[in-house]
Amino acid sequence: MNEVQELAKLDLEDLPELPAICFDDLRQNVLKNLHLEVGAGPVLYLLSPSYTVINPTPNEIISDFIRRKNEVLNYVKESIVYNLAVYSALLDVNSYFIEQNHFLVLARLRERDSGGKRYEIKFYTHSPRELLTNYTDKIYIGRDFIDLLQFQRKYLGVRELIDSLKDQYDNLIDRAQEKMRHPFRYKSFFQEIQEYLSDLINESHNILQSLPPYLDYDQLSNRDLVDINAQYRSIKHYLIELYDEVCEFENLLHFRRETEFARYVTKYKKDLGNLIAYFEIKINGQLCSRIYGK
């Protein structure tokens, strides 16, 4: 965990200007109440929206970082919400839970060996009144990947999101050995999930190679958009097949009281559900609006 060290290398003047987007009330309130979690060595620090260290007790390193890099932290928070607004349906899917928690969202940053530029972010929501007393009760609502130096995403970010499912599946296998009482009883489910995942990754890569990396609507005909929409919809169908298999596995785990491991499968299902919603709302939905809204 070296997010503090890597973010400290960035200067605001070196970061690109974010695009002009008018946020709705959901995204405005999330930005206002966004808490960051950043690592410094083995310690994960929880920062309030005004960058007060909520937990644990700050040392001089984190205190000095906050003093010197306040504007960079502002930029990071804005970039997170901008990316969620354009390249994710995470906030839309989880808006009920977020609003019930007065729009408190936790963003846990994990730097991706990129010199402080690229991050995987896990998102949680939590009741403000119980954040300190029952921190472990936070609700996982999804993840995203951002590049602080490049806002526009190739293939709408689909390839990176799908490839991350493989990494998460590998983590599931590790967790199964640690948390399950009888992991070999579920060998067939692990095999089925792996097969669906392999099909998803292979087919989506083939499909994306046939599509333009960036969609320039001024240069694309209506027929082009129809074809592109159909190709992205095909990827979504592979996601749905994987999602259904994971749901069946999750239900069986709860029935057999493998609850320690089931919660990790639930997180995997959440990421799949968010990604399917991203296709339906932001990709296929917007393409259909372009095709039929003229």
C-alpha positions in Angstrom: 0.0 0.0 0.0 1.9 3.1 -1.3 -0.9 5.4 -2.4 0.3 8.3 -0.1 3.8 8.0 -1.5 2.7 7.9 -5.1 0.1 10.6 -4.9 2.7 12.8 -3.2 4.7 12.8 -6.5 1.8 14.4 -8.4 1.4 18.2 -8.9 -1.9 19.7 -9.8 -0.5 21.6 -12.8 0.6 18.3 -14.4 -2.9 16.8 -14.3 -5.2 17.3 -17.3 -8.3 19.5 -17.0 -11.4 17.4 -16.3 -14.2 17.6 -18.9 -17.1 19.9 -18.2 -20.0 17.8 -16.9 -23.1 18.9 -15.1 -23.6 16.5 -12.2 -27.1 15.6 -11.0 -28.0 15.7 -7.3 -26.8 12.1 -6.7 -23.3 12.7 -8.0 -23.0 16.1 -6.4 -23.9 14.7 -3.0 -21.6 11.8 -3.4 -18.7 14.2 -4.3 -19.6 16.3 -1.3 -19.6 13.3 1.1 -16.8 11.2 -0.5 -14.4 9.7 2.0 -11.0 8.4 0.7 -9.0 5.5 2.0 -5.3 5.6 1.1 -2.4 3.4 2.2 0.9 4.5 3.7 3.1 1.4 4.2 1.0 -1.2 6.1 -1.5 1.4 7.4 -4.8 2.3 5.6 -6.0 5.8 6.5 -9.6 6.9 6.3 -10.0 10.6 5.3 -13.1 12.7 5.8 -14.4 14.9 2.9 -12.3 17.7 4.4 -9.3 15.4 4.8 -9.4 15.0 8.5 -7.9 11.6 9.4 -10.7 9.6 10.9 -8.8 6.5 11.6 -6.2 5.5 12.7 -4.3 8.2 14.6 -2.3 10.1 11.9 1.5 10.2 11.9 3.6 13.1 10.5 3.8 11.4 7.1 0.1 11.4 6.4 -0.4 14.9 8.1 2.3 16.4 5.9 0.9 14.8 2.8 -2.5 16.2 3.4 -1.1 19.7 4.0 1.0 19.7 0.9 -1.4 17.9 -1.5 -4.8 19.2 -0.6 -5.5 20.3 -4.2 -4.3 17.0 -5.6 -6.8 15.2 -3.3 -9.5 17.5 -4.5 -8.7 16.6 -8.1 -8.6 12.9 -7.3 -12.1 13.0 -5.7 -13.5 15.0 -8.7 -11.8 12.5 -11.1 -13.4 9.6 -9.3 -16.9 11.0 -9.5 -16.4 12.2 -13.1 -15.3 8.7 -14.1 -18.3 7.1 -12.3 -20.6 9.5 -14.1 -19.4 8.6 -17.6 -17.9 5.0 -17.4 -20.0 3.3 -14.7 -23.5 2.6 -13.5 -22.3 1.9 -10.0 -23.9 4.9 -8.4 -27.2 4.4 -10.3 -27.4 0.8 -9.3 -26.7 1.5 -5.6 -28.4 4.8 -5.3 -31.0 3.6 -2.8 -28.3 2.4 -0.3 -26.2 5.5 -0.9 -29.1 7.8 -0.3 -30.2 5.9 2.9 -26.6 6.5 4.2 -26.9 10.2 3.4 -24.7 9.9 0.4 -21.6 8.7 2.3 -19.4 6.7 0.0 -15.9 5.4 0.8 -13.4 5.1 -2.0 -10.5 2.8 -1.2 -7.6 3.5 -3.6 -5.1 0.9 -4.7 -2.2 2.2 -6.9 -1.4 -0.1 -9.8 2.3 0.2 -10.2 2.0 3.2 -12.5 3.9 6.0 -10.7 0.7 7.2 -9.0 -1.3 7.6 -12.2 -3.6 4.5 -12.3 -5.8 3.2 -9.5 -8.2 0.4 -8.8 -10.9 1.8 -6.5 -13.3 -0.2 -4.3 -16.4 1.6 -3.2 -18.4 1.1 0.0 -21.3 2.9 1.7 -21.9 3.2 5.4 -24.1 4.9 7.9 -22.4 8.2 9.0 -23.5 7.6 12.6 -21.8 4.2 12.8 -18.8 4.8 10.7 -16.4 4.9 13.7 -18.1 2.4 15.9 -19.0 -0.3 13.3 -16.7 0.4 10.4 -16.7 -3.3 9.4 -20.5 -3.1 8.6 -19.8 -1.1 5.4 -21.6 -2.2 2.3 -19.6 -3.1 -0.8 -21.1 -1.4 -3.8 -18.5 -2.0 -6.5 -15.2 -1.1 -8.1 -13.7 1.0 -10.9 -10.4 1.8 -12.5 -9.2 5.3 -13.2 -6.2 6.9 -14.9 -5.5 10.4 -13.6 -3.7 11.4 -16.8 -6.2 9.9 -19.3 -9.9 10.4 -18.8 -11.1 8.9 -22.1 -11.2 5.1 -22.0 -10.5 2.8 -25.0 -13.6 0.6 -25.7 -15.5 2.5 -23.0 -13.3 0.8 -20.4 -15.0 -2.6 -21.1 -11.8 -4.6 -21.7 -10.2 -3.5 -18.4 -13.4 -4.2 -16.5 -13.8 -7.7 -18.0 -10.1 -8.5 -17.5 -10.4 -7.6 -13.9 -13.0 -10.4 -13.4 -10.2 -12.9 -14.1 -8.1 -11.4 -11.3 -11.1 -11.4 -8.9 -11.8 -15.1 -9.8 -8.2 -16.0 -8.9 -8.7 -14.3 -5.6 -11.9 -16.2 -5.1 -10.0 -19.5 -5.5 -7.5 -18.4 -2.9 -10.3 -17.4 -0.5 -12.0 -20.8 -1.1 -9.0 -22.6 0.3 -9.0 -20.3 3.4 -12.7 -19.9 4.1 -14.6 -23.0 2.9 -15.1 -26.1 5.0 -15.4 -28.5 2.0 -14.1 -26.7 -1.1 -13.8 -29.8 -3.2 -17.6 -30.4 -2.9 -18.0 -27.3 -5.2 -15.4 -28.3 -7.9 -18.0 -28.4 -10.6 -19.2 -24.9 -9.9 -15.6 -23.5 -10.0 -15.1 -25.3 -13.3 -18.3 -23.9 -14.7 -17.5 -20.4 -13.6 -14.0 -20.6 -15.1 -15.4 -21.8 -18.4 -18.0 -19.0 -18.6 -15.3 -16.5 -17.6 -12.9 -17.8 -20.3 -15.6 -17.6 -22.9 -16.4 -14.0 -21.8 -12.8 -12.9 -22.0 -11.9 -14.6 -25.3 -15.1 -13.5 -27.1 -15.1 -10.0 -25.7 -11.5 -9.5 -26.8 -12.3 -10.7 -30.3 -15.4 -8.5 -30.5 -13.6 -5.4 -29.2 -10.8 -5.8 -31.8 -13.4 -5.3 -34.5 -14.8 -2.1 -32.9 -13.4 1.5 -33.0 -11.4 2.1 -29.7 -13.2 5.5 -29.3 -16.6 6.4 -30.5 -16.7 9.6 -32.6 -20.4 10.0 -33.2 -19.8 12.7 -35.8 -17.8 10.2 -37.9 -20.2 7.2 -37.5 -23.3 6.5 -39.5 -26.5 5.2 -38.1 -25.7 1.8 -39.6 -22.3 1.9 -37.9 -24.0 2.6 -34.6 -26.4 -0.3 -35.1 -23.6 -2.7 -35.7 -21.5 -1.4 -32.7 -24.6 -1.6 -30.5 -25.1 -5.3 -31.5 -21.5 -6.2 -30.8 -21.6 -4.7 -27.3 -24.9 -6.4 -26.6 -23.2 -9.7 -27.5 -20.6 -9.1 -24.8 -23.4 -8.3 -22.3 -24.9 -11.7 -23.0 -21.7 -13.5 -22.1 -21.7 -11.5 -18.8 -25.3 -12.5 -18.1 -24.4 -16.2 -18.5 -21.6 -15.8 -16.0 -23.8 -13.8 -13.7 -26.5 -16.5 -13.6 -23.9 -19.2 -12.8 -22.4 -17.1 -10.0 -25.9 -16.5 -8.6 -26.7 -20.2 -8.5 -23.4 -20.8 -6.7 -24.1 -18.1 -4.2 -27.5 -19.5 -3.4 -26.1 -23.0 -2.8 -23.4 -21.6 -0.5 -25.9 -19.9 1.7 -28.1 -23.0 1.7 -25.1 -25.1 2.9 -24.1 -22.4 5.4 -20.7 -21.6 3.8 -21.3 -18.0 4.8 -17.6 -17.2 5.4 -16.9 -17.7 1.7 -20.3 -16.7 0.3 -19.7 -13.1 1.0 -16.8 -13.0 -1.4 -19.0 -14.6 -4.1 -21.6 -11.9 -3.3 -19.0 -9.2 -4.0 -18.1 -10.9 -7.3 -21.8 -11.0 -8.2 -22.1 -7.3 -7.4 -19.3 -6.5 -9.8 -20.9 -8.5 -12.5 -24.3 -6.9 -11.9 -22.7 -3.4 -12.0 -21.0 -4.2 -15.3 -24.2 -5.6 -16.8 -26.0 -2.4 -15.7 -23.2 -0.3 -17.3 -23.9 -2.0 -20.6 -27.6 -1.5 -20.3 -27.6 2.1 -19.1 -24.4 3.7 -20.4 -23.4 1.7 -23.5 -26.3 0.0 -25.2 -28.7 2.6 -23.7 -26.8 5.6 -25.0 -26.2 3.9 -28.4 -29.9 3.3 -28.7 -30.6 6.9 -27.9 -28.2 8.0 -30.7 -29.7 5.5 -33.1 -33.4 6.1 -32.5 -33.3 9.6 -31.0 -32.5 11.3 -34.3 
